[in-house]
Structures are given as structure tokens and as C-alpha cells.
């Protein structure tokens, strides 16, 4: 249905009412972007769905930890996210992570990968809008990220490194600057100070 499926009041009941073949694979994408009280209310239903369909799995959208997570997944709390992940594990609900790689989510991705080494992570790259493509970064940040990524036991390392190689255009840099200024202006509880100084100086 788009957006956050767990906010749909009829989603679980709808899936539960369909006579799926037992071999069908069901992936439910979610950013877990719902209140903890609502999450607790539907947890039993998710567990029931998971027990009914052995090929049921949640694909959780995330790629950072801490302040980077809260910046890139604005509106979500990192502590709540961790608590929800623990509850899913305790209930035996299968899940893996789906990470969207942009120039902004690359900061902190290595920490995320190291934190969840026991969970499969699939990645997609941002190509539109161009200003959020992984390569739209300053050289110093790129070198720092290369060192972090090379140390990961991640099958996607080559793709991740390749994604930051191209040189950004001046227009991409200016558009990124405008985007970040507007993004933080509308969200007064966010700060660009979490990013490296070289990156902040570069976009200025």
C-alpha cells in the first residue's frame, strides 16, 4: 500500500484471510515507523502470521545507528527501533534489513552493519534525486568511508566503494546544500553537526 504498511488497520487481517499456497514467500517491508503502543497491539497478529506462513519475513528499512538513524529516518527513535527489533526476535518473527544507500546514509552504515552481523542486509542505491547519490561527497569524507567499508566483512563492499567513486558536479553540491538547509530548517530538532566537518565545509 506504500508508506508504512503497519499503519494500515486491515493489513494483517487481509493477509491472514488469503488462502496463500504454503510455499509462497511473503516479504513485508516496514520502517517500523509506528508508535510503540501500536506496535505492541499488532505484535501478536504478526507472530500469528509468521507461524501460519513459514516463508513470511519482514524486510526492515534501516541503515544507520543513533543520531544518524534518527536523521535519515526522521520521526523514528533509535531506542524504540532497537526495542522493536528485540521484540521481533523474541517472538521468532523472521526479518532482515533493507538499507537504502545515499551520501547521507553512508555515514554510520559501517556501524549499523557491525551491530547486526547476524542479520542479512540487502542494499539499494539512491540515484534520484542526483544530489543524494552516494558519490556526492567531499574527498576527505570519501577517504574516511573507504577505510570503514574496506574493514567490513560485507559482500557488498565492492559495490559500496564503486558507488562513491564518481566526482560530483558543482550543481549536485549546490542542490545538496539547498536540500540540507531546507530539511533542517523545517525540523528544528535536527542538526547537521553529526556529519564530518570536512563535509559541512564542502557543502558551504
N, C-alpha and C positions, 0 to 999 in steps of 0.2 A: 504493500500500500504506500510505500515511500515514507520518509521521515523515520520516526521511532515506532516500530511495529508494536512494541509492548504497551503503547498508549492507546491502542485500538481495543475497545472494550469487548469486542466479539472475536478477536483473532484466535485465541486458544480454543474457544468453543467451536469455531468454524473448522479449524484443523482437526479437532477431535471428532467432528461429525462426518468427516470424509472417509470413505472406505478405501484408504490407500492400500496398494499392494505392499506386502510386508517387506519387500526388497527395495522399495523406493527410498531415495535419500532426501531428507528434508533439512535444508540449511536455513536457519532463521537469523538474519542479520540484525544486530542491535548494538547501539552505543551505550546501552544500559543507562540512557539519559532519562530516567524517571525517578520519582521520589522513592525514598527507602520504604515508606509506608505502602505505596502501591506495589513496589517490588515484592514485599513480604506477602501481600494479598494474593499475588498470582504465582508465587513460588510453588505452591502445591500443584497448581494446574500444569506448570512447566514440567515438574517432576513426573506427573501422571502421563503427560505427552511423551516424555523421554522413555518411560517404562513401556509404553504402548508401542512405540516405533523405535526399534533398536538402531536404526540409521538416522535418528534425529540428532541434530547437533546445532549449537548456537555459534554463529560467527560474530565475535565481539569486535567492534571497531575501536581500536586504540593503538597508540604508537609511542607514547611518552610516559614519564612518571612525574609526580609532584607538580611544581608550578608550570612546567612545560605542558603537562597533560591538561591542566586547568585553562591554560591559554588557548591551546589548539582545540580543545573540546569544551569551549566556553559554556558555562552553565552547569557543568558536571563537577562534582567534588572528587578529588583523588582518594580521600579516605573512604567515601561512600563506594567508590568504584572497587577498591580493594575488598571491602566488606561483602559486596555483591559477588565478586569472583570467589571468595571463600565459601559463601553460601551455596553457590552453584556446585562447587567441588564436594561439599558436604552432602549434597542431595544426589550426587552421582550424575548430574546433568552434563553431558559431554559438550565441550566448547573448544574453539581455537580462536586465534586472533587474526583480524584482518587490518593491516596497517596501511594507511594512505601516506605515501612519502612525498613530501613537498620540501621546499627550502626551510620552512619553519618547523616542520615535524622531524626533520633530520637531527635537530638539536635535542638530545635526550633519547633518541631512538636506541642507541647502544645500551644505555642504562635499562631501558624497557626490555630489550632482548635478553640481557643478562639476568634480569629479575624473573623472567618467565621462560627459562631454558627448558622447562619440562612441558611446555605447551607449543604446539605448531603455530607458526606465524606465516601468513601469506601476505604479499605486498602488492600494491598497485601504485603507479606513479602519477603525479599530477602533471598534466600537460596544458590544461586550460583552467584558469587564465594563465597566460605565459609568465606573468610576474611571480607566480607561486611555484614554478618549475624548480626542481632541485638544484639546478645549476646557477640560479640567480642568487649568488652569494659572493662575498669578498674572498680574495685569495687566502687570507690568514684563516678564516673560518673553514674554508675548504681543506686546508692542510691539517687543521685540528681534527676535522671529521674523518679524513682519510686515515689518520693514526688510530682513531677509535674504532672505525669499521674494520680495519685490517686485523684487529685483535679478536674479532668476533668469530665464533665457530658457526657462521651463518652461510647457508648455501646460496644466499642472495648477495653475498659480498661483492662479487664482480659486477652485478647489475647496479648495485647501490653506488659503487665507485664510478662506474661509467656514467651514471646519471648526473654527477656533479662536474664532469669534465668540461663541457662546452663553456665558452666565455659568454657571460650575459651581455646584452646590449644596454646602451645607455637608457633607452626607452623602458626596458624591463626594470632597471634600477629605479628610475623615477616613478614608475607605476607602483612598484613595491613600496616605496617611501610613502606615496599618497595613500595607498591601501592601509598601511600600518598606522599612520597618523589618524586616519578616519576610524579605523577599527578600535583603537584605544580611546579615542575621543568619546565614542559612544558607550564605552564600557569603563567607567571611571575606576573600577576595582582591578583593572589590568595595568601592568607596567611592562615596558619594553626592556627594563633593566635586567631581566632574566637572560637576555641574549648577550653574546660576547661584545666587548667594546669595539672591536675592530669592525664588526658587522654594523653596529649602530652608527659609527663614524662614516662607514662606507655609504649607507643609505642617505646620510645627510649631505 
